[in-house]
Structure formats: structure tokens, C-alpha cells
């Protein structure tokens, strides 16, 4: 077990008297309907033996590389390939032995006292015992567990097992997340129900299902990064695989013929045709990725305090978020999605792992129509998302923020490209000089338009218990963050922003990305807004001779 789940039980030693050593066979559990299990002494259970086969999945890549090498060389296996095969066999023996030992020495149990929560009674706990020479017993109270997720890769699904991950309060960096790999699917479902049964047993009063997959949303799949970027990612991956097995892609006959025919044809026809092919391939790939990620999608409240997202075709994922850890909701509209009237919804929640894991597990809704996204945001917050009932009205930012965006766009987009083309034109061919002024003429109005759009998207305000901020043009993000979730404020300036009288305000939260920026506020208004949005943090640092600092009024 690589994960370590605090807190450790002080003084516990499995080798000491009183700690059971016997390993009982896995027992069949039934999901408790209330925290009233009968015994303080639960049986220790082991992981499924198919865990050993899961750990051997790493051999697929080197064995596949050897097979491709054999095909590329006509079945001739070189001495280097035999050495690689021997190394794989030795590694297989070592990994299998380590996996067998780890499986044999890893046990877990759920211990529930006779009178949980009673006077002097111990809380219900999840205990995990690991180690060969150094035995280690870890115990965590069930009330500290915030999320219980089930993840199954294609290999797991082929073997009929899944991985159970339990996140606790304070496991936002992923270092203290508990992972049990692997359990049978029924066993994992029963264990998850057992772990979550002690958080809340009340049923939700309203419809627990917030959203289900609607395949008409597939039209939004091409309006993502993967419609173009995915083609180049796949091409780069194929090139690296071929290069790794000694095949130089640029020397292949059909590749050289394709480039020769492309260069010999009329570019005004071949370039648009190539772009259309890239768009077609990207759209197909984005659609396939959409289906794989969001197959059987369902967002629902499993009880009064637990929100669950189920999705996935080959790799299934079931993510649970406790309402107490749900600090807010993010409505994201990328440029293409916004043009098509679509948006995605992400949760701002703690206990979802590190930043990379958080990006994978925080999705509440795939690319879908914006009204549906607003409805899902309402359902996740169990309150109206700002802007879902009436047009969102946020406090505007100073006009100097618009000037900064225009200047940055001209300096970092228009000027470098124009200068490079002009320099190459002066050094090699006058044709590039014409390309330089054409580039400048085309990109200048585009940059100014994007700067204007970015400025119009800036806004901030307080809606009841939520701090609301919006920013971005390539990705316009509207964040509704619970005000009590803000743990600290950071005021950031640079020589240029100080001269313009602007400041960037960052709200630090123990959830999501860890911090959310409100860029380019007026420096004179930022402290008052921070004090009004999250009282009790910055008041002692404010200087307001002659009276209190004027606080901005809450928006309706």
C-alpha cells in the first residue's frame, strides 16, 4: 500500500498482545441502513487475488514494442530484443513476488463499536494493516472520510475488479488518500455503502437525480480542444512509439510520397483540404473520447449529504463528494463552446486528490447546453446558481484593465510575429515582407476584439452566501464560491499594475485548485471587497481614519 492515511493510532503494534494476527476469509457484507453494526471486533479481510494480475499490466507496453519490432523486421529478433525479453521475464518474477507478498500482508476491516457515538464510545473506523518486516496498522474514523470513489480501467473491468479510493478531510494533496486495489465490484460497492452509511442516512427530500446523459449533447464534443489538439497529440504519440522501436517515420515510402504530392499540388487547394481532414479526424476523436468518458453518466444525490458522479465506458469512474466538502461550482465556457451555446460544470471540492486528480474527478457535467449547465449547477449547490434565474450582474473592473489587455495582446501576439516575418523577409525573400504586413493587418483587429471580450467578461460580486467572480476569454470561468470557504486573501501587484492602480486578488481555499484569482481590481476597492466577501480575515490590516471602510453592497 503506497498511500498513508492519518491519523495513526498511537502505540498500536500488530505484534503486541491483544492485536489479532489471524486473517479471516473475506466475508460477505450487507450495506447497513443505519450505523448499528453489532460487533466491536470485525474480521480482517484481504484484497482480491486478481490484484496480482492487475500489477502485471505494465508488461503490455514492452511486449507490444517487441511484437512491433518483430513485424517491422520480418520476424527477425535481434540480440537486443532477446535481452529485453529476458529483462521483462526477470522483472515479471520480481514484481509478481513483491505483489504476492503485498497481497498476503495487506488486510483491512471496518470496526464498528456496539454504541457508536455514545458516551465514552469509540468511533467507527476503517483499519488497514500492511507490511512484511515492519508491520503497520492505520486506523481512520469513518466520520473523517469525505469521498469514496470506484475506478476501473479496462484491465480491471476485464478481471472483474475495481479500485476503491477513500479521501479524508485534509487529503486534498492526495498524499493521505487510502487506496485498496483491487476488490471485486460487488465487494467494493458494499464496502463503499458501509463507509458512507455513517455520514448520513437521511434520504433527500427532492429528486436525487440531478442529470443523466443525453446523447444530443454529442454535438458539443467537437467544440473542445481535442478537435485539433488531439490530432497532434495522437500523431506525436505514434511518432514516439515508432521512434522507440527504431522506425524513422519520415523515411517511410508512403510518407515521403504524401509530402511530395502535397508540395507539387496547388497549395490553395491542398492546405484547406488538409485542414478539413484534421478537423474531421479531430471531430471523430473528440466524439469517441466524449462517449468513452461520459458513457452511462449520472449525477445524483445518494443521500442528504453525498453527491455522486458515475460515468465511463472502458474506464468506469464513480466519484462521491460530501456536501460539507463542496465549496462551490465552476461554470466553464471555452471559446468554441461559448460560440455554440455550451458549457461544462466542475465542482470546487476538497478531498479529490492533487491538482491532476482533481481535474479528472471534479467534472459534474460534460459539454452540454448552457441552460442545462446552469440547471446542474443549481442542483449541485442546492441553491440558485448566480445568473441561472436572471441575467448575472457583476461589478465591472476599471477601464485600465481593458488598456492592459490591449497592450499585452499587441506586444505578445502582433509585434513578435510581425517582427519575425519582416526579419526573415529582409534576409531571404521579399514575399515574407508582404506576409509581415498582412499578418499585422489581420491579427491587430482580432487581438483588439479578444481584449475587449476579455474585459467585458471581468466581474465580481457577492450573491448571498456566495462569492462570485468571472474572467477569461479563451475560457470564460464563472465561479460561485462559498464565502465561508475562503481561508486567506492574497493581494498581488507588479510595477505595471501598481502604476495602473490595479491589484489581483486571490482567494485561498482548501478545495479545487487551491486558489482562485480575481484579476485587475481597482486597488482602492480590493481591500473593502475582500473584507465584505469573507469577513474576519483582512479587517485588522485595514486603515480607515475617520470611519469604517465602505463595504460594497451585496448583489441581489
Buried (B, 14 or more C-beta within 10 A) or exposed (E): BEBBBEEEEEEBEBEEEEEBEEBEEBEEBEEBEEBEBEEBEBBBBBBBEBBBBBBEBEBEEBEEBBEBBBEEBEEEEEEEBEEBBEEBEEEBEEBBEEBBEBBEBBBBBBBBBEEBEEEEEBBBBBBBBBBEEEBBBBBBBBBBBBBBBBBBBEBBBBBEBBBBBBBBBBBBEBEBBBBBBBBBBEBBBBBBBBBBBBBBBEEBEEEBEBBEBEEEBBBBBBBBBBBBEBBEEBEEEEBEBBEEBEBEEEEEEEEEEEEEEEEEEEEEEBEEEEEEEBBEBBBBBBBBBBBEBBBEBBBBBBBBBBBBBBBBBBBBBBBBBBBBBBBBBBBBBBBBBBEBEBBBBBBBBBBBBBEEBBBEBBBBBBBBBBEBBBBBBBBBBBBBBBBBEEEBBBBEBBEBBBEBBBEBBBEEBBBEBBEEBBEBBEEEEEEBBEBBEEBBEEBBEEBBEBBBBBBBBBBBBBBEBBBBBBBBBEBBBBBBBBBEBBBEBEBEBEEEBEEBBBBBBBBBBBBBBBBBBBBBBBBEBBBBBBBBBBEEBBEEEEEEEEEEBEEBEEBE
